[in-house]
Amino acid sequence: MATISIPKVVPSPQQDCEALNEAFQGLGTDEKDVIRILAQRDAAQRKKIKETYQELYDKALIDCLYSESSGDFRKAVILWAYAPAERDARLVNKALRSHKENIKNLQVVVEVACATSPDHLVAVRQTYCSLFNCSIEEDIAKHISDPLRKILVSLVRSYRYDKESVNSGIASMEAAELHDAIEAGKLDNDEVIQIMSTRNITQLKETFLWYNDNYGTSIEQDIIACGDDILEKVMKVVVLCISSPEKHFAQVVRTAVLGLETDEDSLTRVIVTRAEIDLWNIRDEYLYSYKTSIVDDIIDDTSGDYKRFLMALLGANI
């Protein structure tokens, strides 16, 4: 469930653009007005605002946001202003070209491949080609080594059936195949990759239930028991993004706010990318798992306009 709050009466795109342009005038930007407008518009409305702003003022709204804001607030509001497919394409590109095969970067690719709709994944792949003159698969092949390369390419190539369809016989059989592979420590074998990258989400959830019922532990627990290398970490994220994306994203936020330094990039990614999808579910999961409010934890770790913007996307009143 989405968390953004759209007014019952929404101003016209021209009115929003005029208000934004007014906010950019003078010695300092009126960030509160920028937040009030953009954080309370959905993707279609933001798209229309960007188009209208270009027509009215002959300049891109995103360029103005860049020049008139700074720091983590600037990163967050620009990420929010992008169309969802462009936003995810840019996030994936940044992750792949970081030259770091760590879970912080690779989980971004998994999130886009496994925690979004099949049509959205196609749109991200198409946008990626337009923006960067190569495919996601090409960049994975260039920047990521096997066995992670093989797994990630299969995931981003996937176009899963997006209706609820379950075959219990197949679920039981594939649960056994997954168990045998995991028990042997072969997380990257062809059967595992085929199952994880081709089956629809409801079928995989059924398979994971069969796994738990037949073997007494969850597939996530058995993957963790295989080791703590990057392969195991990536496969754990694959399972979570398929079976319980709200749990995965709650974990990302928790990790981002723990410790001496806040991981603002990861925090921003979760709040911005999930605000129109399932951020309420993530809020509920966070409270259930960590016995504390995601809103309170983020308030404690952020400040200023960045904090106000995240709170607006979270649907929180502060």
Residue frames as qw, qx, qy, qz and C-alpha x, y, z in Angstrom:
[[0.000, 0.887, 0.461, 0.000, 0.00, 0.00, 0.00],
 [0.397, 0.530, -0.012, 0.749, 1.28, 3.45, -0.98],
 [0.410, -0.524, -0.457, 0.590, 1.99, 6.13, 1.62],
 [0.146, 0.060, 0.134, 0.978, 1.91, 9.38, -0.36],
 [0.117, 0.632, 0.632, -0.434, -1.02, 11.66, 0.37],
 [0.168, 0.259, 0.477, 0.823, -2.56, 13.34, -2.68],
 [0.214, 0.206, 0.324, -0.898, -4.93, 16.27, -2.01],
 [0.435, 0.503, 0.728, -0.167, -8.58, 15.78, -2.84],
 [0.423, 0.891, 0.150, -0.067, -8.37, 18.85, -5.06],
 [0.700, -0.185, 0.282, 0.630, -5.12, 18.88, -7.02],
 [0.128, 0.776, -0.119, -0.606, -4.00, 22.12, -8.69],
 [0.794, 0.606, 0.014, -0.041, -3.47, 22.06, -12.43],
 [0.833, 0.010, 0.074, 0.548, 0.03, 21.22, -13.72],
 [0.301, 0.664, 0.044, 0.683, 0.41, 24.86, -14.74],
 [0.448, -0.823, 0.029, -0.348, -0.46, 26.05, -11.22],
 [0.884, -0.396, 0.084, 0.234, 2.01, 23.58, -9.73],
 [0.704, 0.299, 0.086, 0.639, 4.71, 24.75, -12.14],
 [0.030, 0.800, 0.015, 0.599, 4.10, 28.39, -11.34],
 [0.659, -0.733, 0.075, -0.152, 4.32, 27.62, -7.63],
 [0.894, -0.148, 0.107, 0.410, 7.54, 25.66, -8.14],
 [0.505, 0.539, 0.065, 0.671, 9.07, 28.43, -10.23],
 [0.264, -0.850, 0.027, -0.455, 8.15, 30.93, -7.52],
 [0.838, -0.536, 0.068, 0.079, 9.81, 28.67, -4.94],
 [0.817, 0.112, 0.094, 0.558, 13.05, 28.79, -6.94],
 [0.236, 0.807, 0.059, 0.538, 13.17, 32.59, -7.04],
 [0.391, -0.886, 0.127, -0.215, 15.10, 34.87, -4.74],
 [0.005, -0.717, 0.671, -0.186, 18.18, 34.25, -2.63],
 [0.203, -0.201, 0.940, -0.184, 17.09, 30.85, -1.36],
 [0.406, -0.151, -0.768, -0.472, 14.76, 28.10, -2.52],
 [0.606, -0.246, 0.319, -0.686, 11.52, 27.61, -0.62],
 [0.180, 0.177, -0.965, -0.064, 12.07, 23.89, -0.05],
 [0.327, 0.211, 0.751, -0.534, 8.84, 23.53, 1.92],
 [0.602, 0.495, 0.033, -0.625, 6.81, 24.47, -1.16],
 [0.401, 0.425, -0.758, -0.290, 8.83, 22.08, -3.33],
 [0.021, -0.032, 0.970, -0.239, 8.11, 19.29, -0.85],
 [0.447, 0.328, 0.506, -0.661, 4.44, 20.24, -0.51],
 [0.622, 0.502, -0.206, -0.564, 3.93, 20.01, -4.26],
 [0.482, 0.423, -0.740, -0.202, 6.12, 17.16, -5.46],
 [0.024, -0.136, 0.939, -0.314, 5.74, 14.81, -2.49],
 [0.460, 0.318, 0.621, -0.550, 1.95, 14.95, -2.89],
 [0.629, 0.515, -0.231, -0.534, 1.78, 14.04, -6.58],
 [0.880, -0.021, 0.473, 0.042, 1.84, 10.57, -8.09],
 [0.527, -0.178, 0.567, 0.607, 4.05, 9.47, -10.98],
 [0.336, 0.597, 0.597, 0.418, 1.57, 10.48, -13.69],
 [0.090, -0.970, -0.221, 0.046, 1.05, 13.90, -12.12],
 [0.457, -0.673, 0.305, 0.496, 4.78, 14.47, -11.74],
 [0.525, 0.154, 0.608, 0.575, 5.31, 13.54, -15.38],
 [0.183, 0.815, 0.465, 0.294, 2.75, 16.15, -16.43],
 [0.296, -0.920, -0.006, 0.258, 4.37, 18.76, -14.18],
 [0.541, -0.376, 0.456, 0.599, 7.77, 18.14, -15.78],
 [0.408, 0.425, 0.608, 0.531, 6.32, 18.42, -19.28],
 [0.003, -0.923, -0.362, -0.130, 4.44, 21.60, -18.42],
 [0.438, -0.782, 0.118, 0.427, 7.45, 23.17, -16.71],
 [0.522, -0.082, 0.525, 0.667, 9.53, 22.62, -19.84],
 [0.238, 0.650, 0.568, 0.445, 6.82, 24.21, -21.98],
 [0.187, -0.945, -0.267, 0.024, 6.36, 27.22, -19.70],
 [0.338, -0.883, 0.237, 0.225, 9.97, 28.05, -18.88],
 [0.707, 0.634, -0.311, 0.043, 12.01, 26.29, -21.56],
 [0.105, 0.548, -0.770, 0.309, 14.11, 24.44, -19.00],
 [0.653, -0.140, -0.743, -0.055, 13.96, 21.06, -17.32],
 [0.617, -0.698, -0.008, -0.363, 12.47, 20.85, -13.85],
 [0.924, -0.252, -0.094, 0.271, 15.13, 18.34, -12.81],
 [0.547, 0.379, -0.116, 0.737, 17.87, 20.79, -13.80],
 [0.217, -0.698, 0.054, -0.680, 16.23, 23.44, -11.65],
 [0.838, -0.527, -0.068, -0.122, 15.92, 21.04, -8.73],
 [0.852, 0.030, -0.138, 0.505, 19.61, 20.26, -9.08],
 [0.347, 0.454, -0.101, 0.815, 20.70, 23.92, -9.15],
 [0.330, -0.607, 0.022, -0.723, 18.30, 25.08, -6.45],
 [0.841, -0.496, 0.050, -0.211, 18.83, 22.35, -3.83],
 [0.240, 0.641, -0.700, 0.203, 21.73, 20.48, -2.27],
 [0.259, -0.351, 0.818, -0.375, 22.88, 17.47, -0.29],
 [0.147, 0.128, 0.980, -0.043, 20.72, 14.45, 0.45],
 [0.405, 0.579, 0.433, -0.559, 17.54, 16.43, -0.15],
 [0.363, 0.600, -0.404, -0.587, 18.65, 17.18, -3.71],
 [0.069, 0.204, -0.955, -0.205, 19.44, 13.51, -4.37],
 [0.228, 0.300, 0.876, -0.302, 16.09, 12.40, -2.95],
 [0.409, 0.628, 0.280, -0.600, 13.85, 14.94, -4.67],
 [0.321, 0.531, -0.569, -0.539, 15.52, 14.40, -8.06],
 [0.019, -0.054, 0.996, 0.069, 15.19, 10.63, -7.70],
 [0.303, 0.467, 0.709, -0.433, 11.50, 11.16, -6.91],
 [0.360, 0.642, -0.051, -0.675, 11.07, 13.46, -9.91],
 [0.104, 0.295, -0.833, -0.455, 12.28, 10.85, -12.38],
 [0.814, 0.016, -0.269, -0.515, 9.74, 8.54, -13.98],
 [0.817, -0.389, 0.394, -0.163, 9.79, 5.20, -12.10],
 [0.939, 0.263, 0.108, 0.195, 11.42, 3.29, -14.96],
 [0.427, 0.745, -0.258, 0.443, 14.12, 5.93, -15.45],
 [0.440, -0.732, 0.390, -0.343, 14.71, 6.10, -11.70],
 [0.907, -0.236, 0.349, -0.017, 15.30, 2.35, -11.45],
 [0.811, 0.506, -0.013, 0.295, 17.43, 2.30, -14.59],
 [0.156, 0.815, -0.344, 0.440, 19.69, 4.97, -13.10],
 [0.644, -0.587, 0.415, -0.262, 19.89, 3.14, -9.77],
 [0.968, 0.053, 0.222, 0.106, 20.87, -0.10, -11.49],
 [0.624, 0.676, -0.135, 0.369, 23.46, 1.66, -13.63],
 [0.151, -0.810, 0.411, -0.390, 25.04, 3.32, -10.60],
 [0.821, -0.390, 0.390, -0.150, 25.15, -0.02, -8.77],
 [0.938, 0.249, 0.153, 0.186, 26.70, -1.93, -11.68],
 [0.546, 0.677, -0.137, 0.473, 29.30, 0.71, -12.47],
 [0.469, -0.842, 0.210, -0.168, 30.44, 1.09, -8.88],
 [0.564, 0.485, -0.645, 0.173, 33.04, -1.64, -9.50],
 [0.218, -0.326, 0.755, -0.526, 32.11, -3.13, -6.12],
 [0.598, -0.143, -0.722, -0.316, 30.59, -6.61, -5.96],
 [0.004, 0.005, -0.754, 0.657, 29.03, -6.12, -2.54],
 [0.005, 0.512, 0.858, -0.040, 25.50, -6.70, -1.34],
 [0.048, 0.629, 0.255, -0.733, 24.75, -2.99, -0.98],
 [0.209, 0.431, -0.432, -0.764, 25.11, -2.58, -4.75],
 [0.145, 0.011, -0.916, -0.375, 23.97, -5.94, -6.09],
 [0.116, 0.440, 0.818, -0.353, 20.75, -5.97, -4.08],
 [0.276, 0.514, 0.005, -0.812, 19.63, -2.96, -6.12],
 [0.312, 0.225, -0.736, -0.557, 19.63, -5.11, -9.27],
 [0.122, -0.203, -0.968, 0.084, 17.77, -7.90, -7.46],
 [0.179, 0.457, 0.517, -0.701, 15.15, -5.47, -6.13],
 [0.385, 0.439, -0.246, -0.774, 14.33, -4.20, -9.62],
 [0.339, 0.167, -0.850, -0.366, 14.28, -7.72, -11.06],
 [0.318, -0.198, -0.923, 0.088, 12.31, -9.47, -8.31],
 [0.076, -0.476, -0.629, 0.610, 10.32, -6.87, -6.34],
 [0.287, 0.398, -0.079, -0.867, 8.61, -5.04, -9.21],
 [0.774, 0.395, 0.363, -0.336, 6.09, -6.04, -11.85],
 [0.700, 0.119, 0.546, 0.444, 7.11, -7.80, -15.08],
 [0.373, 0.820, 0.311, 0.303, 5.97, -4.81, -17.16],
 [0.227, -0.958, 0.155, 0.075, 7.98, -2.42, -15.00],
 [0.668, -0.394, 0.497, 0.389, 11.10, -4.55, -15.44],
 [0.605, 0.463, 0.481, 0.434, 10.63, -4.42, -19.21],
 [0.112, 0.968, 0.139, 0.177, 10.25, -0.63, -19.04],
 [0.475, -0.791, 0.310, 0.228, 13.43, -0.36, -16.95],
 [0.709, -0.068, 0.534, 0.454, 15.37, -2.46, -19.45],
 [0.452, 0.700, 0.394, 0.388, 14.15, -0.34, -22.37],
 [0.118, -0.991, 0.007, -0.058, 14.92, 2.91, -20.55],
 [0.658, -0.554, 0.368, 0.352, 18.36, 1.62, -19.60],
 [0.665, 0.250, 0.475, 0.520, 19.21, 1.05, -23.26],
 [0.228, 0.873, 0.270, 0.336, 18.04, 4.54, -24.16],
 [0.334, -0.937, 0.102, 0.014, 19.97, 6.24, -21.38],
 [0.508, -0.656, 0.519, 0.203, 23.23, 4.31, -21.45],
 [0.548, 0.614, -0.461, -0.334, 23.48, 2.89, -24.99],
 [0.299, 0.219, -0.928, 0.030, 23.77, -0.68, -23.76],
 [0.709, -0.398, -0.454, -0.364, 21.57, -3.23, -22.05],
 [0.602, -0.645, 0.354, -0.311, 21.51, -4.10, -18.37],
 [0.987, -0.031, 0.135, 0.085, 22.70, -7.57, -19.36],
 [0.656, 0.583, -0.176, 0.445, 25.73, -6.11, -21.13],
 [0.093, -0.760, 0.377, -0.521, 26.68, -4.05, -18.10],
 [0.844, -0.416, 0.279, -0.192, 26.25, -7.05, -15.81],
 [0.945, 0.219, 0.026, 0.240, 28.49, -9.10, -18.11],
 [0.436, 0.702, -0.226, 0.516, 31.05, -6.29, -18.18],
 [0.132, -0.673, 0.393, -0.612, 31.18, -5.43, -14.48],
 [0.744, -0.369, 0.391, -0.397, 30.12, -8.57, -12.60],
 [0.169, 0.403, -0.894, -0.102, 31.93, -11.91, -12.45],
 [0.771, -0.159, -0.538, -0.303, 30.48, -15.42, -12.38],
 [0.040, 0.377, 0.906, 0.189, 28.57, -16.96, -10.70],
 [0.098, 0.570, 0.413, -0.704, 26.81, -13.70, -9.83],
 [0.170, 0.317, -0.446, -0.820, 26.83, -12.68, -13.49],
 [0.195, -0.138, -0.906, -0.350, 24.86, -15.77, -14.52],
 [0.091, -0.512, -0.777, 0.355, 22.29, -15.30, -11.76],
 [0.064, 0.572, 0.185, -0.796, 21.71, -11.57, -12.30],
 [0.171, 0.196, -0.595, -0.760, 21.47, -11.85, -16.09],
 [0.173, -0.296, -0.922, -0.180, 18.81, -14.55, -15.73],
 [0.068, -0.576, -0.626, 0.520, 16.84, -12.44, -13.26],
 [0.115, 0.535, -0.023, -0.837, 16.80, -9.23, -15.31],
 [0.167, 0.097, -0.744, -0.639, 15.89, -11.16, -18.48],
 [0.063, 0.309, 0.931, -0.185, 12.88, -12.68, -16.78],
 [0.395, -0.145, -0.165, -0.892, 9.30, -11.89, -17.73],
 [0.082, 0.092, 0.934, -0.336, 7.22, -13.71, -15.13],
 [0.273, -0.514, -0.693, -0.425, 3.57, -14.56, -15.54],
 [0.003, 0.214, -0.376, 0.902, 1.92, -11.94, -13.34],
 [0.680, -0.336, -0.215, -0.615, -1.35, -13.68, -12.47],
 [0.511, -0.389, 0.671, -0.370, -1.99, -15.93, -9.48],
 [0.874, 0.227, -0.348, -0.251, -1.33, -19.45, -10.73],
 [0.341, -0.549, 0.730, -0.223, -0.12, -22.31, -8.55],
 [0.853, 0.123, -0.474, -0.178, 0.67, -25.95, -9.26],
 [0.644, -0.637, 0.364, -0.218, 1.27, -27.77, -5.98],
 [0.972, 0.054, 0.150, 0.170, 2.86, -30.76, -7.67],
 [0.578, 0.628, -0.132, 0.503, 5.48, -28.57, -9.33],
 [0.247, -0.824, 0.277, -0.428, 5.98, -26.67, -6.07],
 [0.856, -0.427, 0.285, -0.060, 6.72, -29.87, -4.17],
 [0.899, 0.261, 0.100, 0.336, 9.08, -31.16, -6.85],
 [0.401, 0.719, -0.138, 0.551, 10.97, -27.89, -7.18],
 [0.499, -0.780, 0.254, -0.281, 11.21, -27.50, -3.41],
 [0.931, -0.221, 0.239, 0.167, 13.08, -30.82, -3.42],
 [0.712, 0.504, 0.041, 0.487, 15.36, -29.63, -6.23],
 [0.005, -0.857, 0.190, -0.479, 16.12, -26.44, -4.37],
 [0.728, -0.622, 0.254, -0.134, 16.79, -28.33, -1.15],
 [0.938, 0.038, 0.151, 0.310, 19.20, -30.74, -2.83],
 [0.514, 0.654, -0.037, 0.554, 21.11, -27.88, -4.46],
 [0.246, -0.839, 0.212, -0.436, 21.29, -25.81, -1.28],
 [0.870, -0.447, 0.207, -0.010, 22.34, -28.83, 0.79],
 [0.863, 0.169, 0.147, 0.453, 25.15, -29.42, -1.70],
 [0.309, -0.660, 0.067, 0.681, 26.14, -25.74, -1.58],
 [0.330, 0.145, 0.604, 0.710, 25.36, -25.30, -5.28],
 [0.168, 0.663, 0.419, -0.598, 23.30, -22.13, -5.18],
 [0.226, 0.613, -0.314, -0.689, 24.26, -21.22, -8.73],
 [0.332, 0.028, 0.894, 0.298, 23.32, -24.45, -10.47],
 [0.134, -0.097, -0.554, -0.816, 21.08, -24.25, -13.52],
 [0.305, -0.508, -0.794, -0.133, 17.99, -25.72, -11.83],
 [0.268, -0.583, -0.445, 0.625, 18.07, -23.15, -9.02],
 [0.051, -0.288, 0.191, 0.937, 18.52, -20.26, -11.43],
 [0.177, -0.238, -0.726, -0.621, 15.76, -21.50, -13.74],
 [0.298, -0.594, -0.739, 0.111, 13.28, -21.85, -10.88],
 [0.253, -0.585, -0.295, 0.712, 14.09, -18.47, -9.33],
 [0.040, -0.330, 0.278, 0.901, 14.07, -16.57, -12.61],
 [0.200, -0.098, -0.714, -0.664, 11.12, -18.08, -14.49],
 [0.219, -0.484, -0.844, 0.070, 8.37, -19.08, -12.06],
 [0.182, -0.701, -0.213, -0.655, 5.65, -16.60, -11.19],
 [0.072, -0.465, 0.525, -0.709, 5.65, -15.07, -7.72],
 [0.764, -0.262, 0.207, -0.552, 2.68, -17.01, -6.32],
 [0.939, 0.149, -0.309, -0.004, 4.17, -20.27, -7.60],
 [0.463, 0.418, -0.561, 0.544, 7.48, -19.50, -5.91],
 [0.377, -0.434, 0.419, -0.703, 5.78, -18.61, -2.64],
 [0.934, -0.104, -0.004, -0.341, 4.05, -21.99, -2.76],
 [0.802, 0.317, -0.436, 0.257, 7.38, -23.67, -3.44],
 [0.126, 0.482, -0.554, 0.666, 8.94, -21.92, -0.46],
 [0.682, -0.330, 0.261, -0.598, 6.03, -23.09, 1.74],
 [0.973, 0.075, -0.200, -0.082, 6.55, -26.67, 0.58],
 [0.528, 0.468, -0.531, 0.469, 10.24, -26.28, 1.34],
 [0.230, -0.461, 0.500, -0.696, 9.52, -25.17, 4.89],
 [0.844, -0.175, 0.144, -0.487, 6.91, -27.89, 5.49],
 [0.944, 0.208, -0.258, 0.003, 8.99, -30.72, 4.03],
 [0.682, 0.308, -0.417, 0.515, 12.38, -29.85, 5.52],
 [0.580, -0.634, -0.425, 0.285, 11.55, -28.03, 8.74],
 [0.329, -0.515, 0.015, 0.791, 13.46, -24.85, 7.94],
 [0.427, 0.835, 0.143, -0.317, 12.86, -21.96, 5.58],
 [0.779, 0.461, 0.112, 0.410, 14.78, -21.72, 2.34],
 [0.067, 0.911, -0.185, 0.363, 16.14, -18.38, 3.57],
 [0.638, -0.664, 0.380, -0.089, 17.60, -20.02, 6.70],
 [0.914, 0.005, 0.325, 0.243, 19.22, -22.81, 4.68],
 [0.553, 0.724, 0.001, 0.411, 20.78, -20.33, 2.26],
 [0.213, -0.882, 0.305, -0.290, 22.21, -18.38, 5.20],
 [0.825, -0.424, 0.374, 0.013, 23.59, -21.63, 6.62],
 [0.862, 0.422, 0.071, 0.271, 25.54, -22.19, 3.39],
 [0.616, -0.041, -0.042, 0.786, 27.90, -19.35, 4.25],
 [0.078, -0.848, -0.239, 0.466, 28.35, -15.60, 4.38],
 [0.382, -0.102, 0.466, 0.792, 29.87, -14.95, 0.96],
 [0.252, 0.295, -0.122, -0.914, 28.36, -12.60, -1.61],
 [0.332, -0.071, -0.811, -0.477, 26.63, -15.47, -3.46],
 [0.247, -0.414, -0.842, 0.243, 24.67, -16.49, -0.37],
 [0.003, 0.436, 0.308, -0.846, 23.82, -12.87, 0.40],
 [0.278, 0.174, -0.424, -0.844, 22.50, -12.26, -3.11],
 [0.361, -0.198, -0.863, -0.293, 20.41, -15.44, -3.12],
 [0.146, -0.433, -0.712, 0.533, 18.94, -14.53, 0.26],
 [0.164, 0.386, 0.042, -0.907, 17.85, -11.16, -1.18],
 [0.311, 0.012, -0.714, -0.627, 16.35, -12.96, -4.21],
 [0.288, -0.350, -0.889, 0.062, 14.23, -15.13, -1.91],
 [0.079, -0.485, -0.507, 0.709, 13.14, -12.21, 0.26],
 [0.184, 0.286, -0.219, -0.915, 12.26, -9.95, -2.69],
 [0.372, -0.107, -0.781, -0.491, 10.08, -12.74, -4.06],
 [0.415, -0.384, -0.819, 0.096, 8.49, -14.00, -0.85],
 [0.335, -0.805, -0.414, 0.261, 8.37, -10.92, 1.37],
 [0.439, 0.549, 0.036, 0.711, 9.65, -7.69, -0.20],
 [0.326, -0.854, -0.022, -0.404, 8.46, -5.65, 2.77],
 [0.833, -0.513, 0.065, 0.198, 10.77, -7.69, 5.02],
 [0.730, 0.197, 0.109, 0.645, 13.73, -7.10, 2.72],
 [0.173, 0.698, 0.079, 0.690, 13.17, -3.36, 2.48],
 [0.573, -0.797, -0.028, -0.187, 12.61, -3.08, 6.24],
 [0.858, -0.287, 0.077, 0.418, 16.00, -4.75, 6.70],
 [0.532, 0.447, 0.113, 0.710, 17.63, -2.31, 4.28],
 [0.170, -0.831, -0.048, -0.528, 16.24, 0.67, 6.22],
 [0.768, -0.640, -0.001, 0.028, 17.26, -0.85, 9.54],
 [0.810, -0.035, 0.092, 0.578, 20.82, -1.38, 8.32],
 [0.328, 0.640, 0.136, 0.681, 20.88, 2.15, 6.89],
 [0.291, -0.821, 0.007, -0.491, 19.99, 3.83, 10.18],
 [0.855, -0.491, -0.042, 0.160, 22.05, 1.65, 12.53],
 [0.758, 0.050, -0.011, 0.650, 25.61, 2.51, 13.46],
 [0.315, -0.529, -0.092, 0.782, 27.50, 5.75, 13.69],
 [0.082, 0.307, -0.364, -0.875, 26.83, 6.90, 10.10],
 [0.649, 0.447, 0.445, -0.426, 23.53, 6.81, 8.24],
 [0.346, 0.029, 0.741, 0.575, 23.52, 5.23, 4.79],
 [0.334, 0.505, 0.177, -0.776, 21.45, 7.96, 3.16],
 [0.313, 0.292, -0.654, -0.623, 21.65, 6.46, -0.35],
 [0.192, -0.150, -0.968, -0.056, 20.07, 3.17, 0.73],
 [0.090, 0.457, 0.637, -0.615, 17.52, 4.93, 2.93],
 [0.310, 0.458, -0.130, -0.823, 16.53, 7.27, 0.11],
 [0.253, 0.135, -0.829, -0.481, 16.25, 4.40, -2.37],
 [0.076, -0.307, -0.936, 0.153, 13.79, 2.46, -0.23],
 [0.142, 0.553, 0.470, -0.674, 11.56, 5.40, 0.67],
 [0.276, 0.484, -0.279, -0.782, 11.48, 6.88, -2.84],
 [0.264, 0.150, -0.833, -0.461, 11.09, 3.66, -4.83],
 [0.181, -0.281, -0.940, 0.071, 8.46, 2.08, -2.57],
 [0.149, 0.210, 0.364, -0.895, 6.35, 5.12, -1.61],
 [0.581, 0.214, -0.184, -0.764, 3.87, 4.42, -4.41],
 [0.584, 0.114, -0.777, -0.206, 3.96, 0.64, -4.01],
 [0.766, -0.362, -0.531, -0.012, 4.13, -0.87, -0.53],
 [0.220, 0.447, -0.473, 0.727, 5.70, 1.55, 1.93],
 [0.637, -0.445, 0.159, -0.608, 2.83, 1.07, 4.39],
 [0.974, -0.076, -0.213, -0.031, 3.59, -2.65, 4.41],
 [0.613, 0.341, -0.424, 0.573, 7.26, -1.85, 5.02],
 [0.215, -0.537, 0.319, -0.750, 6.30, 0.44, 7.91],
 [0.852, -0.328, 0.036, -0.408, 4.22, -2.34, 9.46],
 [0.927, 0.108, -0.292, 0.210, 6.97, -4.95, 8.95],
 [0.328, 0.511, -0.425, 0.672, 9.57, -2.64, 10.48],
 [0.478, -0.501, 0.290, -0.661, 7.47, -2.17, 13.59],
 [0.963, -0.154, -0.058, -0.215, 6.82, -5.92, 13.85],
 [0.861, 0.240, -0.301, 0.333, 10.47, -6.93, 13.34],
 [0.453, 0.308, -0.360, 0.755, 12.28, -4.23, 15.31],
 [0.383, -0.649, -0.598, 0.272, 9.65, -3.10, 17.87],
 [0.175, -0.541, -0.060, 0.821, 10.19, 0.51, 16.91],
 [0.483, 0.787, 0.307, -0.232, 8.71, 2.91, 14.38],
 [0.660, 0.286, 0.302, 0.626, 10.46, 3.42, 11.05],
 [0.069, 0.891, 0.176, 0.412, 9.33, 7.06, 11.26],
 [0.528, -0.841, 0.109, 0.041, 10.98, 7.57, 14.65],
 [0.795, -0.231, 0.306, 0.470, 14.21, 5.90, 13.55],
 [0.513, 0.519, 0.298, 0.616, 14.45, 8.00, 10.40],
 [0.150, -0.948, -0.097, -0.264, 13.66, 11.21, 12.32],
 [0.673, -0.682, 0.182, 0.219, 16.53, 10.40, 14.71],
 [0.713, -0.139, 0.423, 0.541, 18.98, 9.86, 11.82],
 [0.374, 0.496, 0.412, 0.666, 18.08, 12.68, 9.41],
 [0.159, -0.576, -0.290, 0.748, 17.56, 16.41, 9.52],
 [0.051, 0.408, -0.216, -0.886, 16.30, 19.48, 7.68],
 [0.603, 0.373, -0.185, -0.681, 14.59, 19.37, 4.32],
 [0.370, 0.225, -0.887, -0.159, 15.81, 15.83, 3.68],
 [0.051, 0.146, 0.886, -0.436, 13.98, 14.63, 6.79],
 [0.435, 0.383, 0.286, -0.763, 10.85, 16.61, 5.91],
 [0.527, 0.358, -0.521, -0.568, 10.81, 15.16, 2.39],
 [0.275, 0.071, -0.959, 0.016, 11.17, 11.57, 3.59],
 [0.183, 0.238, 0.731, -0.613, 8.44, 12.13, 6.17],
 [0.513, 0.379, -0.039, -0.769, 6.13, 13.45, 3.46],
 [0.521, 0.254, -0.728, -0.365, 6.72, 10.35, 1.33],
 [0.171, -0.022, -0.939, 0.297, 6.17, 8.16, 4.41],
 [0.398, -0.573, -0.529, -0.483, 2.82, 9.81, 5.04],
 [0.529, -0.412, -0.535, 0.513, 4.00, 10.99, 8.47],
 [0.073, -0.907, -0.151, -0.387, 3.03, 14.25, 10.13],
 [0.662, -0.232, -0.306, 0.644, 5.89, 15.94, 11.98]]
